Amino acid sequence: MDQDYVDYNPVYPLYVKQFTRGFSVHRMADDARIATIIVRDMSQVAGYQWDPITGKFLSIFYKDGTVRIYDGFRSGRLVSLLRASSNGAVSGIWDRIELLHSEENIKDWSIDHDVTEMMPKMVKFARDSRQLCVVPYTLPSDVWRPQAADDTNALLDAHVIRCHDSLSVMFDGEFTISIQLAAIPSPLVKFVSAQHQYLAFYQDGSVERFDLANLVKDPFSLRLLKNVITMRQLHRYLQDHIELIQRDLLQPYDEFLERCCQGAFGGYDLLREQLIDLMLVGDVTPELEDWLVNSMGEKNLKRWRKLGTDAYHKTLQVLTLACLPACERLISLGQRCTGNLLSRQLTLQLPLLPPIDCLQFFLKNVLEAIASLSSQQRLLGSFLDWFDDRVRESIDEDYKLRFNLHDNSSLGPDTASYLQLRLRNSSPEFSSVSDLTHSLASTTDCVSSLDSILNDALTSKINISHEAHNKMNDIFCDLMDLTVIKTNNPTGTATGLENGLILLATKSQVILLDPQSLMILAQLPLQIPLTYLEKEREFVSSTTTMATSTTTTQDMITRAYWQHTTLQLELQGSQQGPIKTAIDYQVTPNGDQWSLAVLYCTLYCSYYGYGMDRRFW
């Protein structure tokens, strides 16, 4: 990447430029730096690009296949990390495609309704520094992917990455497909996007073109993509919440009992037998009394009650408020995908349908876990009421018992049942939650099956062509740089970077190219005024006459790059330094054709430490 190159924001008057330790975002009005993005190793950067719709975010592509999205307004903070491809990325493009609702698409969707959109909004559980909280459920991509309003078209995000021997496309920051390609024929000059065509120009004059038009026009593939992405998100949501139950609710409770019962008393079996003797005949051994007073005490008794209550009560909350709604959505989406695939089988041969029975089996296990834990929670409550009396009686001889086995017929059986359930090696107390972990793993087969079907469907919709004809090689030989310009402004004049036409600069000419057909619309020899070649003393002379004749520059150019429609050239210099010039081109419609003309030229030549600008109209 060129140190002098800046990438202008497509929406706001901002630009981003590279420096030795990363990227900086500047205002165009006063060049003030408003954000800095630090990159540890700039040699690992394969490319970068502004968000083409909102202009608020910047995607940086790395050679290891990752894409980092930064907020260009909030001090350049990282908002998302995407693993879009494997190692070997050469360049990348961030494209945002507006999905238009055509009459054919609306008709095709008329009997295919997404029931999950009518369900209540989901919540998620998260732990802060002290407790477990319920917060609204949002996706990580919601930060950088604007949600479409009811009256607007949806957006399809595509991060397109050209690797050494493959093409990777990540859709909506979630689903990635990889297509094996031939190795890159020669060094890549630039990888650009124009009218949702992705073109890779190489130094040998060959051009690769990738097209998502067939995918965007296929409602079946788009629906399948949306459903599979949502199912993957829900599957990850379930994994996160079951891990949260295990890590933040059950594990602290198990570790506490392991330490207080197994470690402090000498084993679950011995403690269980002595507690049952205490309950049935009131017999207290010296070891048991010492444990009740010194090891357990009021402090650990309160902790047992708190950890046990949280383990049951909050686990039931997570299963009821988070896992059950996610299961319902998964089953609905799985059935919707099955319906879409069955409808396509009328005309196409598709692989076997995904096994959605595992989703219903997981829902059944969740319901059974809720019933089992609710029953066990009652046993825990009865045990803690009885155990609280026993501990306080051991501490205070004057303590009056509050619970009596004779007055409460269920207290004794419930307490004995909990002792048998909990105080034993490999306790089955939370086996129902462990079963959820195993049954959730089996649902991966369903999601993986849909992933495979979707991957085949999307791969078949991507058009790939490689233009390497001799004629094209001759035209694009000595290619130095190219840019994409927009042509849809009121005056019809190209003024900036956006979807539209392509301007190429070779050492001999400037070419205006149609990205759809690769047809040359206009050509202009690359020439500059003869004044540039005059002696250096003439540049500082107050009587210098501006020459109007021109000369070719093929043997003079050492470097070139585009900024909007301005071609920045660095020419061979003298002892005082190189000569730099900028040539602005005007692209205007001319009937069915386009015309390409030089608007003006600007010269900068250093002479004894002084810089001078010369503008030729």
PARO-414776 format. One line per field, with one value per residue (C-alpha): residue number from 1; x, y, z. Coordinates in nm, 2 decimals, decimal comma, padded with zeros to 4 digits. Example, Ala and Ser with C-alpha at 12.3 -4.5 7.8 and 13.67 -1.06 7.14 Angstrom:
2
nr	1  2
x	01,23  01,37
y	-00,45  -00,11
z	00,78  00,71
***
This chain:
617
nr	1  2  3  4  5  6  7  8  9  10  11  12  13  14  15  16  17  18  19  20  21  22  23  24  25  26  27  28  29  30  31  32  33  34  35  36  37  38  39  40  41  42  43  44  45  46  47  48  49  50  51  52  53  54  55  56  57  58  59  60  61  62  63  64  65  66  67  68  69  70  71  72  73  74  75  76  77  78  79  80  81  82  83  84  85  86  87  88  89  90  91  92  93  94  95  96  97  98  99  100  101  102  103  104  105  106  107  108  109  110  111  112  113  114  115  116  117  118  119  120  121  122  123  124  125  126  127  128  129  130  131  132  133  134  135  136  137  138  139  140  141  142  143  144  145  146  147  148  149  150  151  152  153  154  155  156  157  158  159  160  161  162  163  164  165  166  167  168  169  170  171  172  173  174  175  176  177  178  179  180  181  182  183  184  185  186  187  188  189  190  191  192  193  194  195  196  197  198  199  200  201  202  203  204  205  206  207  208  209  210  211  212  213  214  215  216  217  218  219  220  221  222  223  224  225  226  227  228  229  230  231  232  233  234  235  236  237  238  239  240  241  242  243  244  245  246  247  248  249  250  251  252  253  254  255  256  257  258  259  260  261  262  263  264  265  266  267  268  269  270  271  272  273  274  275  276  277  278  279  280  281  282  283  284  285  286  287  288  289  290  291  292  293  294  295  296  297  298  299  300  301  302  303  304  305  306  307  308  309  310  311  312  313  314  315  316  317  318  319  320  321  322  323  324  325  326  327  328  329  330  331  332  333  334  335  336  337  338  339  340  341  342  343  344  345  346  347  348  349  350  351  352  353  354  355  356  357  358  359  360  361  362  363  364  365  366  367  368  369  370  371  372  373  374  375  376  377  378  379  380  381  382  383  384  385  386  387  388  389  390  391  392  393  394  395  396  397  398  399  400  401  402  403  404  405  406  407  408  409  410  411  412  413  414  415  416  417  418  419  420  421  422  423  424  425  426  427  428  429  430  431  432  433  434  435  436  437  438  439  440  441  442  443  444  445  446  447  448  449  450  451  452  453  454  455  456  457  458  459  460  461  462  463  464  465  466  467  468  469  470  471  472  473  474  475  476  477  478  479  480  481  482  483  484  485  486  487  488  489  490  491  492  493  494  495  496  497  498  499  500  501  502  503  504  505  506  507  508  509  510  511  512  513  514  515  516  517  518  519  520  521  522  523  524  525  526  527  528  529  530  531  532  533  534  535  536  537  538  539  540  541  542  543  544  545  546  547  548  549  550  551  552  553  554  555  556  557  558  559  560  561  562  563  564  565  566  567  568  569  570  571  572  573  574  575  576  577  578  579  580  581  582  583  584  585  586  587  588  589  590  591  592  593  594  595  596  597  598  599  600  601  602  603  604  605  606  607  608  609  610  611  612  613  614  615  616  617
x	00,00  00,12  00,20  00,07  -00,26  -00,57  -00,91  -01,20  -01,51  -01,81  -02,06  -01,87  -01,59  -01,33  -01,04  -00,82  -00,45  -00,18  00,12  00,40  00,20  -00,15  -00,42  -00,55  -00,88  -00,88  -01,13  -01,10  -01,17  -00,86  -00,68  -00,73  -00,69  -01,01  -00,93  -00,63  -00,62  -00,31  -00,19  00,09  00,24  00,15  00,31  00,02  -00,24  -00,39  -00,63  -00,88  -01,21  -01,48  -01,84  -01,99  -02,34  -02,31  -01,95  -01,91  -01,70  -01,37  -01,29  -00,92  -00,83  -00,53  -00,33  -00,42  -00,78  -00,93  -01,13  -01,14  -01,41  -01,34  -01,55  -01,41  -01,59  -01,53  -01,15  -01,11  -01,23  -01,26  -01,63  -01,60  -01,35  -01,45  -01,26  -01,35  -01,09  -00,78  -00,42  -00,30  -00,53  -00,41  -00,68  -01,04  -01,36  -01,65  -01,97  -02,32  -02,59  -02,94  -03,19  -03,48  -03,82  -03,94  -04,30  -04,17  -03,99  -04,30  -04,52  -04,27  -04,27  -04,65  -04,68  -04,35  -04,38  -04,11  -04,31  -04,01  -04,06  -04,40  -04,25  -04,16  -03,81  -03,55  -03,34  -03,00  -02,83  -02,50  -02,29  -02,16  -01,91  -02,16  -02,47  -02,64  -02,85  -03,11  -03,04  -03,20  -03,06  -02,86  -02,61  -02,25  -02,30  -02,58  -02,32  -02,20  -02,49  -02,78  -03,12  -03,35  -03,67  -04,01  -04,01  -03,65  -03,48  -03,26  -02,88  -02,66  -02,30  -02,03  -01,66  -01,50  -01,14  -00,90  -00,65  -00,35  -00,55  -00,91  -01,19  -01,36  -01,69  -01,84  -02,20  -02,34  -02,03  -02,15  -02,14  -01,83  -01,80  -01,46  -01,41  -01,09  -00,93  -00,61  -00,31  -00,27  -00,11  00,10  00,12  -00,21  -00,24  -00,58  -00,90  -01,21  -01,59  -01,81  -02,18  -02,14  -01,89  -01,55  -01,26  -00,90  -00,65  -00,30  00,03  00,03  -00,29  -00,53  -00,85  -01,06  -01,42  -01,66  -02,03  -02,31  -02,59  -02,74  -02,74  -02,90  -03,18  -03,25  -03,51  -03,46  -03,09  -03,14  -03,41  -03,19  -02,90  -03,10  -03,25  -02,92  -02,74  -03,02  -03,01  -02,63  -02,68  -02,94  -02,72  -02,44  -02,68  -02,79  -02,42  -02,34  -02,63  -02,56  -02,20  -02,31  -02,52  -02,23  -01,97  -02,15  -02,42  -02,35  -01,97  -01,95  -02,21  -02,03  -01,69  -01,84  -01,98  -01,67  -01,47  -01,71  -01,84  -01,60  -01,28  -01,37  -01,55  -01,38  -01,62  -01,97  -02,07  -01,97  -02,14  -02,46  -02,48  -02,43  -02,68  -02,94  -02,87  -02,91  -03,24  -03,39  -03,26  -03,10  -02,75  -02,47  -02,11  -01,83  -01,69  -02,03  -02,08  -01,74  -01,81  -02,15  -02,00  -01,65  -01,66  -02,01  -02,13  -02,37  -02,15  -02,11  -02,47  -02,59  -02,35  -02,49  -02,84  -02,74  -02,54  -02,80  -03,09  -02,90  -02,81  -03,17  -03,37  -03,15  -03,08  -03,46  -03,48  -03,22  -03,38  -03,73  -03,66  -03,37  -03,34  -03,71  -03,77  -03,45  -03,56  -03,90  -03,73  -03,48  -03,76  -03,96  -03,66  -03,56  -03,91  -03,91  -03,58  -03,72  -04,03  -03,82  -03,59  -03,89  -04,03  -03,70  -03,69  -03,98  -03,73  -03,38  -03,20  -03,08  -02,90  -03,09  -03,30  -03,15  -03,24  -03,46  -03,58  -03,27  -03,40  -03,73  -03,53  -03,33  -03,66  -03,79  -03,47  -03,51  -03,86  -03,76  -03,47  -03,71  -03,94  -03,66  -03,49  -03,82  -03,88  -03,52  -03,55  -03,83  -03,61  -03,33  -03,56  -03,68  -03,33  -03,19  -03,48  -03,40  -03,02  -03,05  -03,21  -02,94  -02,65  -02,80  -02,89  -02,53  -02,40  -02,66  -02,79  -03,09  -03,20  -03,56  -03,62  -03,86  -03,91  -04,02  -04,04  -04,36  -04,54  -04,44  -04,49  -04,30  -04,00  -03,83  -03,87  -03,77  -03,46  -03,36  -03,41  -03,19  -02,92  -02,92  -02,92  -02,65  -02,41  -02,25  -01,96  -02,06  -02,38  -02,67  -02,82  -02,76  -02,74  -03,03  -02,82  -02,53  -02,76  -02,85  -02,48  -02,47  -02,81  -02,71  -02,40  -02,63  -02,82  -02,49  -02,56  -02,87  -02,70  -02,40  -02,63  -02,79  -02,45  -02,35  -02,66  -02,63  -02,26  -02,34  -02,64  -02,43  -02,12  -02,33  -02,46  -02,12  -02,00  -01,63  -01,45  -01,09  -01,01  -00,67  -00,71  -00,41  -00,60  -00,69  -00,33  -00,20  -00,45  -00,39  -00,01  00,20  -00,11  -00,02  -00,34  -00,72  -01,01  -01,39  -01,59  -01,96  -02,16  -02,51  -02,49  -02,72  -02,46  -02,35  -01,99  -01,78  -01,66  -01,58  -01,54  -01,85  -02,02  -02,00  -01,72  -01,35  -01,06  -00,73  -00,39  -00,12  00,22  00,08  -00,29  -00,59  -00,88  -01,25  -01,39  -01,74  -01,72  -02,00  -01,87  -01,50  -01,57  -01,35  -01,57  -01,29  -00,92  -00,69  -00,31  -00,13  00,05  00,17  00,28  00,63  00,69  00,76  01,07  01,22  01,52  01,48  01,57  01,26  01,04  01,16  01,17  00,91  00,88  00,83  00,58  00,34  00,38  00,08  00,23  00,26  00,48  00,43  00,55  00,60  00,98  00,94  00,68  00,82  00,49  00,12  -00,20  -00,56  -00,73  -01,09  -01,05  -00,71  -00,41  -00,11  00,21  00,57  00,82  01,19  01,36  01,70  01,94  01,69  01,43  01,15  00,89  00,53  00,22  -00,15  -00,38  -00,75  -00,98  -01,34  -01,57  -01,90  -02,17  -02,17  -02,49  -02,44  -02,07  -01,85  -01,59  -01,27  -01,07  -00,80  -00,96  -00,63  -00,28  -00,09  00,29  00,50  00,88  01,13  01,41  01,66  01,41  01,12  00,80  00,60  00,26  00,19  -00,17  -00,24  -00,60
y	00,00  00,35  00,59  00,88  00,71  00,81  00,65  00,90  00,82  00,77  00,96  01,20  01,45  01,22  01,02  00,74  00,71  00,47  00,54  00,32  00,19  00,17  00,39  00,74  00,90  01,27  01,55  01,69  02,04  02,09  01,75  01,70  01,35  01,22  00,85  00,62  00,25  00,08  -00,23  -00,44  -00,55  -00,34  -00,60  -00,83  -00,60  -00,71  -00,41  -00,18  -00,02  00,21  00,10  00,19  00,26  00,43  00,54  00,49  00,17  00,06  -00,30  -00,40  -00,73  -00,92  -01,18  -01,45  -01,43  -01,23  -00,91  -00,65  -00,38  -00,05  00,24  00,54  00,79  00,65  00,68  00,38  00,12  -00,24  -00,35  -00,69  -00,96  -01,19  -01,51  -01,49  -01,72  -01,92  -01,79  -01,64  -01,34  -01,11  -00,84  -00,79  -00,60  -00,51  -00,49  -00,41  -00,53  -00,39  -00,67  -00,54  -00,69  -00,77  -00,88  -01,23  -01,25  -01,12  -01,38  -01,65  -01,54  -01,52  -01,87  -01,87  -01,67  -01,65  -01,73  -01,64  -01,28  -01,28  -01,43  -01,22  -01,07  -01,29  -01,20  -01,33  -01,39  -01,22  -01,20  -00,87  -00,83  -00,95  -01,13  -01,28  -01,02  -01,04  -00,81  -00,78  -01,02  -00,86  -01,00  -00,88  -00,78  -00,54  -00,29  -00,26  -00,40  -00,15  -00,31  -00,24  -00,06  -00,19  00,03  -00,03  -00,31  -00,55  -00,54  -00,84  -00,78  -00,96  -00,96  -01,09  -01,20  -01,31  -01,56  -01,72  -02,02  -01,95  -01,70  -01,66  -01,48  -01,41  -01,32  -01,10  -01,16  -01,52  -01,77  -01,83  -02,01  -02,09  -02,17  -02,32  -02,13  -02,15  -01,99  -01,62  -01,58  -01,27  -01,00  -00,84  -00,47  -00,41  -00,58  -00,36  -00,37  -00,20  -00,26  -00,56  -00,71  -00,80  -00,76  -00,85  -00,69  -00,84  -00,71  -00,95  -00,79  -01,07  -00,99  -01,21  -01,13  -01,26  -01,19  -01,24  -01,13  -01,48  -01,52  -01,18  -01,26  -01,61  -01,58  -01,95  -01,91  -01,58  -01,74  -02,04  -01,82  -01,61  -01,91  -02,10  -01,79  -01,75  -02,12  -02,10  -01,79  -01,97  -02,28  -02,06  -01,89  -02,22  -02,33  -02,00  -02,03  -02,40  -02,31  -02,02  -02,26  -02,50  -02,23  -01,97  -02,17  -02,54  -02,54  -02,30  -02,51  -02,84  -02,69  -02,56  -02,90  -03,08  -02,86  -02,86  -03,21  -03,43  -03,26  -03,14  -03,45  -03,74  -03,85  -03,82  -04,18  -04,14  -03,79  -03,92  -04,21  -04,00  -03,73  -04,00  -04,14  -03,79  -03,74  -04,08  -04,14  -03,81  -03,97  -03,71  -03,84  -03,62  -03,60  -03,49  -03,23  -03,09  -03,06  -02,89  -02,63  -02,57  -02,67  -02,57  -02,30  -02,02  -01,86  -02,18  -02,26  -01,93  -01,99  -02,34  -02,20  -01,91  -02,13  -02,41  -02,17  -01,99  -02,32  -02,43  -02,11  -01,93  -02,25  -02,28  -01,92  -01,96  -02,28  -02,13  -01,77  -01,85  -02,21  -02,28  -01,98  -02,06  -02,43  -02,31  -02,09  -02,35  -02,61  -02,35  -02,25  -02,61  -02,69  -02,39  -02,49  -02,84  -02,70  -02,49  -02,78  -03,01  -02,75  -02,74  -03,11  -03,09  -02,98  -03,02  -03,31  -03,20  -03,40  -03,57  -03,34  -03,23  -03,44  -03,19  -03,47  -03,39  -03,04  -03,18  -03,42  -03,14  -02,95  -03,26  -03,28  -02,91  -02,97  -03,28  -03,09  -02,82  -03,07  -03,26  -02,95  -02,81  -03,13  -03,14  -02,78  -02,87  -03,15  -02,90  -02,66  -02,93  -03,04  -02,69  -02,62  -02,94  -02,89  -02,53  -02,64  -02,91  -02,66  -02,39  -02,65  -02,76  -02,41  -02,29  -02,53  -02,30  -02,29  -02,40  -02,62  -02,48  -02,79  -03,13  -03,45  -03,55  -03,22  -03,23  -03,57  -03,48  -03,33  -03,66  -03,83  -03,52  -03,47  -03,84  -03,82  -03,52  -03,68  -03,98  -03,76  -03,51  -03,67  -03,93  -03,96  -03,87  -03,72  -03,73  -03,41  -03,21  -03,50  -03,35  -03,04  -03,26  -03,45  -03,12  -03,07  -03,40  -03,36  -03,01  -03,16  -03,39  -03,09  -02,99  -03,26  -03,07  -02,74  -02,89  -03,06  -02,73  -02,56  -02,82  -02,77  -02,39  -02,40  -02,59  -02,36  -02,04  -02,17  -02,26  -01,90  -01,73  -01,66  -01,67  -01,58  -01,53  -01,30  -01,36  -01,30  -01,16  -00,85  -00,77  -00,84  -00,59  -00,32  -00,36  -00,41  -00,19  -00,14  00,09  00,16  00,18  00,33  00,30  00,62  00,70  00,85  00,88  01,25  01,51  01,65  01,31  01,39  01,14  01,29  01,02  00,67  00,46  00,20  00,29  00,28  00,20  00,43  00,25  00,41  00,24  00,38  00,49  00,57  00,62  00,38  00,41  00,06  -00,09  -00,34  -00,55  -00,64  -00,52  -00,31  -00,01  00,31  00,56  00,59  00,89  00,89  00,97  01,30  01,60  01,95  02,00  02,25  01,96  01,87  02,22  02,31  02,36  02,72  02,79  02,67  02,95  03,21  03,48  03,51  03,14  03,09  02,80  02,56  02,40  02,11  01,77  01,46  01,10  00,99  00,62  00,63  00,90  00,75  00,59  00,57  00,63  00,60  00,74  00,98  01,02  01,10  01,26  01,05  01,12  01,07  01,07  01,14  01,09  01,38  01,54  01,60  01,82  01,54  01,38  01,58  01,51  01,59  01,54  01,51  01,55  01,37  01,45  01,17  01,28  01,10  01,14  00,98  00,60  00,65  00,83  01,09  01,12  01,44  01,62  01,88  02,03  01,94  02,04  02,03  02,02  02,04  02,08  02,32  02,41  02,33  02,53  02,38  02,53  02,45  02,50  02,45  02,41  02,44
z	00,00  -00,09  00,19  -00,01  -00,09  00,11  00,09  00,10  00,30  00,07  00,29  00,52  00,45  00,59  00,47  00,61  00,54  00,64  00,86  01,00  01,30  01,16  01,01  01,09  01,01  00,92  00,85  00,50  00,61  00,83  00,81  01,18  01,31  01,47  01,51  01,52  01,45  01,57  01,38  01,53  01,19  00,89  00,66  00,75  00,61  00,28  00,23  00,39  00,29  00,42  00,48  00,15  00,29  00,63  00,60  00,98  00,99  00,83  00,74  00,75  00,58  00,71  00,53  00,79  00,66  00,95  00,90  01,17  01,16  01,34  01,43  01,24  01,47  01,82  01,84  01,60  01,85  01,73  01,70  01,54  01,44  01,15  01,05  00,68  00,52  00,58  00,54  00,22  00,17  -00,10  -00,10  00,01  -00,07  00,16  -00,05  00,08  -00,16  -00,14  -00,18  -00,39  -00,34  -00,69  -00,77  -00,84  -00,50  -00,32  -00,49  -00,41  -00,04  -00,01  00,14  00,32  00,64  00,91  01,22  01,44  01,35  01,53  01,85  02,15  02,16  02,32  02,62  02,72  03,06  03,13  03,45  03,57  03,86  04,12  03,98  03,68  03,48  03,21  02,92  02,57  02,32  02,04  01,79  01,78  01,41  01,51  01,59  01,24  01,04  01,04  01,08  00,78  00,86  00,75  00,45  00,33  00,16  00,34  00,30  00,23  00,35  00,16  00,25  -00,06  -00,02  -00,29  -00,16  -00,34  -00,46  -00,35  -00,32  00,02  00,06  00,41  00,41  00,69  00,90  00,97  00,69  00,47  00,15  -00,01  -00,38  -00,50  -00,79  -00,99  -00,84  -00,90  -01,24  -01,17  -00,90  -00,83  -00,92  -00,76  -00,65  -00,69  -00,68  -00,94  -00,97  -00,74  -00,99  -00,83  -01,06  -01,00  -01,24  -01,27  -01,40  -01,69  -01,82  -01,72  -01,53  -01,30  -01,25  -00,98  -00,98  -00,72  -00,95  -00,97  -00,60  -00,54  -00,78  -00,63  -00,35  -00,25  -00,18  00,00  00,23  00,29  00,37  00,62  00,79  00,82  00,96  01,22  01,31  01,36  01,58  01,79  01,82  01,95  02,18  02,34  02,37  02,55  02,79  02,88  02,93  03,16  03,37  03,41  03,47  03,68  03,86  03,90  03,92  04,22  04,40  04,33  04,43  04,76  04,86  04,75  04,98  05,28  05,27  05,09  05,20  05,55  05,67  05,50  05,23  05,11  05,21  05,58  05,61  05,45  05,69  06,00  05,88  05,83  06,18  06,31  06,13  06,23  06,59  06,68  06,73  06,69  06,68  06,80  06,45  06,32  06,59  06,53  06,16  06,22  06,45  06,31  05,94  05,85  06,10  06,02  05,75  05,54  05,60  05,45  05,16  05,10  05,09  04,85  04,61  04,61  04,56  04,28  04,12  04,10  04,07  03,81  03,61  03,58  03,47  03,20  03,07  03,07  02,95  02,71  02,61  02,55  02,31  02,13  02,08  01,95  01,70  01,59  01,52  01,33  01,12  01,06  00,94  00,72  00,56  00,51  00,34  00,11  00,02  -00,05  -00,28  -00,47  -00,50  -00,74  -01,01  -00,86  -00,71  -00,36  -00,09  00,19  00,41  00,74  01,05  01,24  01,48  01,69  01,74  01,88  02,09  02,25  02,32  02,50  02,71  02,81  02,92  03,12  03,28  03,39  03,55  03,71  03,86  03,98  04,18  04,31  04,42  04,65  04,80  04,85  05,03  05,27  05,34  05,41  05,65  05,85  05,83  05,94  06,26  06,32  06,27  06,49  06,76  06,77  06,80  07,06  07,32  07,39  07,03  06,98  06,68  06,41  06,20  06,34  06,14  06,32  06,23  05,86  05,70  05,39  05,56  05,64  05,31  05,12  05,33  05,30  04,92  04,89  05,10  04,87  04,56  04,66  04,92  04,70  04,45  04,09  04,22  03,96  04,10  03,78  03,53  03,34  03,26  03,15  02,92  02,76  02,67  02,49  02,31  02,20  02,04  01,84  01,70  01,53  01,27  01,16  01,14  00,96  00,71  00,63  00,61  00,34  00,14  00,16  00,07  -00,25  -00,33  -00,29  -00,47  -00,78  -00,79  -00,81  -01,16  -01,21  -01,53  -01,61  -01,91  -02,05  -02,42  -02,60  -02,70  -02,34  -02,23  -02,48  -02,37  -02,00  -02,02  -01,80  -01,57  -01,28  -01,09  -01,13  -00,96  -00,96  -01,03  -01,00  -01,28  -01,13  -01,02  -01,17  -01,42  -01,54  -01,46  -01,27  -00,94  -00,69  -00,57  -00,59  -00,81  -01,18  -01,43  -01,40  -01,48  -01,55  -01,59  -01,79  -01,88  -02,22  -02,18  -01,95  -02,02  -01,92  -01,88  -01,84  -01,54  -01,67  -02,02  -01,98  -02,29  -02,34  -02,35  -02,40  -02,43  -02,39  -02,44  -02,11  -02,19  -02,00  -02,11  -02,23  -01,96  -01,73  -01,93  -01,94  -01,74  -01,37  -01,39  -01,59  -01,30  -01,07  -01,34  -01,31  -01,69  -01,77  -02,05  -02,01  -02,29  -02,44  -02,64  -02,48  -02,48  -02,38  -02,04  -02,07  -01,99  -01,72  -01,47  -01,16  -00,96  -01,01  -00,82  -00,84  -00,59  -00,70  -01,07  -01,02  -01,14  -00,91  -01,11  -00,99  -01,27  -01,30  -01,13  -01,11  -00,83  -00,66  -00,63  -00,83  -01,02  -00,91  -01,11  -01,08  -01,38  -01,33  -01,58  -01,66  -01,76  -01,93  -02,12  -02,49  -02,63  -02,59  -02,53  -02,28  -02,33  -02,14  -02,12  -01,92  -01,69  -01,56  -01,46  -01,15  -01,12  -00,80  -00,84  -00,56  -00,63  -00,36  -00,09  -00,25  -00,39  -00,68  -00,82  -01,19  -01,31  -01,68  -01,80
***
